[in-house]
Amino acid sequence: MSPLDALLSPRTLTIDVRGLPHPQGSMKAHPLPNGKVALRYPPGVYQWRAQVQQAVAQLEEPPLEGAVALRLGFDLPRPGGHFGTGRNAGTLRPAAPVWPITMPDLDKLVRAVCDAITDAGQWKDDSQVVTITAAKRYCPLNKPPGVQITIMEV
């Protein structure tokens, strides 16, 4: 590839963040001692966003200026009830579901990651995202939970 081709070809950034993904739902009202009310997300949301933000910032890539496509693959931990007990401990029960069709909601997981990428300065605003492909699945048995993020210029 020539230097000119490298300049003209769209960039693709891939980030793998391991940790428990937290959904960014609605803010909750918390009364303050002075009688006012503060709106906040649960603490886990801020921790997860900071983790994603740090991983994106470590790329040390210049910000994306134009339209981007976003691909997210969330790996969620399986509940303990999906596994056998006794001598079957560590093996999946035959009735264990293949896909996580319970909380957290996929759109709220996406929202937290998009806001973390914005906070990291990798793009100006998540309004630059013109297409999103996102999925949630259960972690493979030997892999911790997290998210695989791919950002592509389009």
Secondary structure, DSSP 8 states (H G I E B T S, - for coil): --HHHHHHS--EEEEEEES--------EEEE-TTS-EEEE--HHHHHHHHHHHHHHHTT----B-S-EEEEEEEEE---GGGBB-GGGBTSB-TT--SS--SSS-HHHHHHHHHHHHHHHTSBS-GGGEEEEEEEEEE--TTS-SEEEEEEEE-
